[in-house]
């Protein structure tokens, strides 16, 4: 197993298609809290351009391949986003893409 750093870029806009800074911040905070409660992710974090609704969620994960790393983080992120949107509707989320890089810290054996 190796460690991979995975970044997912998403768009989080209101149902009208505009950026709402307060709603976006609340969405990010709730999603990050949900990610922190999940096992399997190391140091999940988020960054955003609130004025445009562009959000990046990133985490380190142990996986056998880069593709598996993206799949693992993607599933957990989608589950957390769905959970947050059920509790606070009004944000439309679109997954824009993912990148993955090797993490220099070796996985625990």
N, C-alpha and C positions, 0 to 999 in steps of 0.2 A: 504494500500500500504506500502511496505517496500523498503528499498534501498539495492541494491546488487552491489558488486564490481565484474565486469566481465573482464576476461583477454582472449584475443584471440591470439593464437600463429600461425604465418604464416611463410612461406618460401618465400623469394623474391630473386630469382636468375635471371641471364640473360637468354636469350633464349638458350644459349649454356650450361646452367646448372651450371655456376660458379658464385661466388659472385663478384660483382663489387661495391666497397665501395661507390664511388661517385654516381652511379645510385641508390643504395640502400638508401643512405642518402636523395637524392632528392625525391625518392618515399615516404619515411617515412614523410618528411617535408610536402609534398603536401597532403598526406593522412590525416595527423594530422590537417593541416589547414582546409581541407574539413570537418573533424569531428567537429572541433570547430565551424564551421558555422551551424551545425545541431542542432536543438532543441531536447530536450529529454535526452541528455547526460550531466552528471556532471563531470567536470574535466577530459576530455579525455587526455590521455598521451601515450607515446610510449617509448619502450626500445629495444635495438637490440644488437646482436653480428654481427657486420657488416662483419667480415671476413667469416662468415658462411652463411649470408643471413637470419638468424633467427630473426624475429621481433615479439614483443609483443605489441599489442594495448590494452589499458585498459581504463575503464570508470566506473563510478558509474551511476546507472539508477534506477528509481523508477518503481517497478513492483509488481504484485500480487504474483508471484511465481518465484523461481530461473529459471525455464524453460522459463518463459516469459521474464525474464531479459536477458538471453542468446539470445533468439530469437530477441528481440528488438535491442540489441547491434550488433548482427550478421547481421541483415538486414541493419542497418545504415552503418556498416563497409563495407559490400559488395558493397553497393551503392557508397560509397566514393572511394573504390579501383577501381571500374569500371570507375568512372569519371576520376580518375588520370591516369589510363592506356590508356584511349582514348586520352588523351592529351600528353602522353609521353610513347609510346610503347617501348618494349625492355626488359621488366621485366615480368617473369612468376611468378604468385602468386599462392600458394597452401595453403589452410586453413588446419592447422594441428590439431587444437583442441581448446576447450574452457574450462575454469574453472570459477566457480562462488562462491563467498563467501558472507555471510551477511555483510552489512556495518553497523558499530556500530552507525552511526548518524541516528536518526529516520527521516523518511520522513516528510515533511511539511504537515500539515493537511488542 
